[in-house]
Amino acid sequence: IATTLKYNIIFAGVTTEVKELVETIAREPQRGYVVNGIIYEHETEKNIFSDQANLVFGQHISEIHSQTTHRANIIVLSPAISANQELLKELYNSLFQQVSIIRLSDFYEIIIGRIPPFTFSEGWFVANLQEQQKKIYDRFRILTDYLFAVIIGALTVILYPLIALTIRLNSKGPILFTQNRVGRQGSIFKVYKFRTMQSLSADGSAEISGPQFASAGDARITGVGKFLRLTRLDEFPQFINILRGEMSIIGPRPERPEFVSQLTKKMPYYALRHLIKPGLTGWAQVNKSYYGTIEENLQKLEYDLYYIKNRNLTLDI
């Protein structure tokens, strides 16, 4: 019975994304997928899976089936091999055997929960980011944002005396901290937070030599600040930004203008994060962390774009 509940997969084409998917499926068998095999074009492509000796390889679908007990239910097609005419004929015949054929980019979204960077192009974004279809949902979100902002605001007022006292006793500086962030359509606004770092400069910030990303073991974070960041209580004052319409409960985390400039140079499509309001929390923060280097922030972009493309009530919950 357990076998019949499994989806047997053949990956057609070898890429780093395929390797990541194979490793994820092996690590998380509860997803219900089993990798039957991998179709390759060149012998050297098998080297990418040198640490997985149990994989079955072949240059044809029939070759994979001859080496496995169960036939494939799903074939995941990589763009790298989609021009192979002989394989396309095999895939066409697979349709009559009720085998599902899915693009690698779509399957990657389902399993990993982010947009693979090999899809990034103006054409792909035009075809897939259907903002007009999200208008009704976005209007509904305004109501839920205000509701949650009022609840968070009430909690903030109740907890404020205790949080303010612990911050003041732990380090010198202001209780609340404001900082410029980039919002929807690139607008600049001031975000409110409980201060979690040492106040080292005249404006109360912890920076004395220009903007820098915070890290998990950052020495500038105070003892109380570590607790506030761990519990996300430091973000609660952002209920003010939500009530002002500058932020939402869920969306890409708002980034500083200086970092947006750096990240946009590395990834021109970074500006797409600003199609919607930034959030108190976001899909990238659920899957990664609030900290990160430029490289890690670019991976967060893949999660943010996944959220923008697929946002709905279920994903929000």
C-alpha positions in Angstrom: 0.0 0.0 0.0 2.8 2.4 0.9 4.3 1.9 -2.6 1.1 2.8 -4.4 1.0 6.1 -2.5 4.4 7.1 -3.9 4.9 9.3 -6.9 7.8 7.8 -9.0 9.8 10.5 -10.8 12.2 10.6 -13.7 14.3 13.8 -14.0 15.0 14.5 -17.7 18.1 16.6 -17.7 20.9 17.4 -15.3 21.2 20.7 -13.5 22.2 22.0 -10.1 18.5 22.5 -9.4 17.8 18.8 -10.2 20.6 17.8 -7.7 18.9 20.0 -5.0 15.6 18.4 -5.7 17.0 14.8 -5.6 18.7 15.6 -2.3 15.5 17.2 -0.8 13.3 14.2 -1.9 15.8 11.8 -0.3 16.0 13.8 2.9 12.2 14.2 3.1 10.5 10.9 2.1 7.3 12.1 3.8 6.6 14.2 0.7 5.7 11.0 -1.1 8.2 11.1 -4.0 10.7 8.5 -5.1 13.3 9.2 -7.8 13.2 6.4 -10.3 16.1 7.8 -12.3 17.8 10.6 -14.2 18.1 11.0 -18.0 21.4 12.5 -19.0 23.0 13.5 -22.4 26.7 13.5 -21.6 28.6 11.1 -19.3 30.2 13.9 -17.4 26.8 15.1 -16.2 26.6 12.0 -13.9 29.6 13.4 -11.9 27.3 16.0 -10.2 25.6 13.0 -8.4 28.9 11.3 -7.4 27.8 11.2 -3.7 24.6 9.3 -4.5 25.6 5.9 -5.7 22.1 4.4 -5.7 20.7 6.6 -8.5 19.7 5.0 -11.8 20.9 6.7 -15.0 19.9 6.4 -18.6 19.7 8.3 -21.9 16.2 7.1 -22.6 12.9 6.7 -20.5 12.7 3.1 -21.5 16.3 2.5 -20.3 15.3 3.9 -16.8 12.1 1.7 -16.7 14.1 -1.4 -17.5 16.3 -0.8 -14.4 13.4 0.0 -12.0 10.6 -2.0 -10.4 7.9 0.7 -10.8 7.1 2.9 -13.8 7.3 6.6 -13.5 4.2 8.7 -12.7 5.9 12.0 -13.3 8.6 13.2 -15.7 10.3 16.4 -14.7 11.6 18.1 -17.9 14.7 20.4 -17.7 15.1 23.2 -20.2 18.6 22.0 -20.8 17.3 18.8 -22.5 14.0 20.0 -23.9 15.5 20.4 -27.4 16.4 16.7 -27.6 14.0 15.5 -30.4 14.4 11.8 -29.6 13.5 12.4 -26.0 10.5 14.6 -27.0 9.1 11.6 -29.0 9.4 9.5 -25.9 7.7 12.1 -23.8 4.9 12.4 -26.3 4.3 8.6 -26.1 4.4 8.9 -22.3 1.2 11.1 -22.5 -0.8 8.0 -23.7 0.5 6.1 -20.6 -1.0 8.7 -18.3 2.4 10.0 -17.2 2.4 13.6 -16.0 5.1 15.8 -17.6 6.0 18.9 -15.6 8.5 21.6 -16.2 11.5 21.7 -13.9 10.7 25.3 -12.8 7.2 24.3 -11.8 8.3 21.2 -9.9 11.0 23.2 -8.2 8.5 25.7 -7.0 6.3 22.9 -5.6 9.1 21.2 -3.7 11.5 24.0 -2.7 9.0 26.8 -2.4 11.0 29.4 -4.3 11.5 30.6 -7.9 14.6 29.0 -9.5 17.0 31.8 -10.8 17.4 30.1 -14.2 13.8 31.2 -15.1 14.6 34.9 -14.4 13.9 36.9 -17.5 11.6 39.8 -18.4 9.5 37.4 -20.5 9.0 35.0 -17.6 8.0 37.7 -15.2 5.6 39.2 -17.7 3.9 35.8 -18.2 3.9 34.7 -14.5 3.4 37.8 -12.3 -0.3 38.4 -13.0 -0.8 41.4 -10.6 -4.2 42.3 -12.2 -5.6 39.0 -10.9 -4.5 39.7 -7.3 -6.5 43.0 -6.9 -9.5 41.5 -5.1 -7.2 39.5 -2.8 -5.0 42.5 -2.1 -8.1 44.6 -1.1 -9.2 41.9 1.3 -5.7 41.9 2.7 -6.0 45.5 3.7 -8.8 44.6 6.1 -6.9 41.7 7.6 -3.8 43.9 7.9 -5.7 46.5 9.9 -7.3 43.8 12.1 -3.9 42.3 13.0 -2.3 45.7 13.4 -4.8 46.6 16.1 -4.2 43.3 17.9 -0.4 43.8 17.7 -0.8 47.4 18.7 -2.8 46.4 21.8 -0.1 43.9 22.8 2.7 46.5 22.2 1.0 49.0 24.5 0.6 46.3 27.2 4.2 45.1 26.9 5.8 48.5 26.3 6.6 49.4 30.0 8.4 46.1 30.6 10.3 46.1 27.3 11.2 49.8 27.6 12.5 49.2 31.2 14.7 46.1 30.2 16.1 48.0 27.2 17.0 51.0 29.3 18.6 49.0 32.1 20.6 46.9 29.6 22.1 49.7 27.5 22.1 53.4 26.9 20.2 54.9 24.0 16.6 55.3 22.8 13.8 52.7 23.4 12.4 53.0 19.9 14.6 53.0 16.8 13.6 54.3 13.3 15.3 53.6 10.1 14.7 54.3 6.4 13.4 51.4 4.4 12.2 50.8 0.8 8.5 50.1 0.4 5.9 49.5 -2.3 6.9 51.0 -5.7 10.2 52.0 -4.2 8.8 54.6 -1.8 10.9 55.4 1.3 9.4 55.3 4.7 10.6 55.1 8.3 10.2 51.7 10.0 9.7 51.5 13.8 11.5 48.9 16.0 12.5 48.4 19.6 16.2 49.0 19.7 18.2 45.7 19.9 21.7 47.0 19.3 24.2 49.2 21.1 23.7 52.9 20.4 27.1 53.9 19.0 26.3 56.9 16.9 24.5 60.2 17.3 21.3 59.0 15.7 21.0 56.0 18.0 22.2 53.5 15.5 24.9 50.9 15.9 26.8 51.9 12.8 29.9 54.1 13.0 31.5 53.2 9.6 28.5 53.0 7.2 25.6 50.6 6.7 26.3 46.9 7.3 24.2 43.7 7.4 23.5 42.3 10.9 24.6 38.7 11.5 23.4 36.1 13.9 26.4 36.5 16.2 26.7 40.3 15.8 28.6 41.7 18.8 26.5 44.9 18.5 23.3 43.1 19.6 22.6 43.6 23.3 21.5 40.8 25.7 17.9 42.0 25.7 18.2 42.6 22.0 18.9 38.9 21.4 15.7 38.0 23.2 13.6 40.6 21.4 15.0 39.4 18.0 14.4 35.7 18.9 10.8 36.4 19.9 10.3 39.0 17.1 9.0 41.4 19.8 11.4 44.0 18.3 9.2 44.2 15.2 5.9 44.9 17.1 6.1 48.7 16.8 5.7 48.2 13.1 1.9 48.0 13.7 2.2 51.8 13.2 3.6 51.3 9.7 0.8 48.8 8.9 -1.9 51.3 10.1 -0.2 54.0 8.0 -0.5 51.7 4.9 3.3 51.5 4.5 3.5 47.8 5.4 1.4 44.6 5.5 1.4 41.7 7.9 3.0 39.4 5.3 5.3 40.3 2.4 9.0 40.8 1.6 10.8 42.3 4.5 11.6 46.0 3.9 15.3 46.6 3.2 17.4 49.7 3.6 17.9 51.9 0.5 21.7 51.4 0.7 21.4 47.6 0.6 18.7 47.8 -2.1 21.1 49.7 -4.3 23.8 47.0 -3.8 21.4 44.1 -4.3 19.9 45.6 -7.4 23.4 45.8 -9.0 23.9 42.1 -8.3 20.3 41.2 -9.4 18.5 43.6 -11.7 15.1 41.9 -10.9 15.4 42.7 -7.2 13.1 45.7 -7.7 10.2 43.2 -8.3 10.1 42.8 -4.5 8.6 46.2 -4.4 5.5 45.3 -6.4 3.7 44.7 -3.1 3.9 46.2 0.4 6.7 44.9 2.6 5.7 42.7 5.5 6.1 42.3 9.2 7.1 38.8 8.3 7.5 37.0 5.0 7.9 33.7 3.2 11.7 34.2 3.0 11.9 34.6 6.8 9.9 31.5 7.4 12.3 29.5 5.2 15.6 31.4 6.0 16.4 33.9 8.7 16.2 37.6 9.3 20.0 37.8 9.0 22.0 37.5 5.8 24.9 38.5 3.5 24.3 40.0 0.0 24.4 36.4 -1.4 21.9 35.1 1.2 19.6 38.0 0.5 19.6 37.2 -3.2 18.4 33.7 -2.3 15.7 35.3 -0.2 14.7 37.1 -3.4 13.7 33.7 -4.9 11.4 33.1 -1.9 10.0 36.6 -2.1 9.2 36.3 -5.8 7.5 32.9 -5.1 5.3 34.6 -2.5 4.5 37.5 -4.9 3.6 35.1 -7.7 1.6 32.6 -5.5 0.2 34.8 -2.7 -3.2 33.8 -1.4 -5.0 33.2 1.8 -3.8 29.6 2.2 -0.1 30.6 1.8 -0.6 33.5 4.2 -2.0 31.2 6.9 
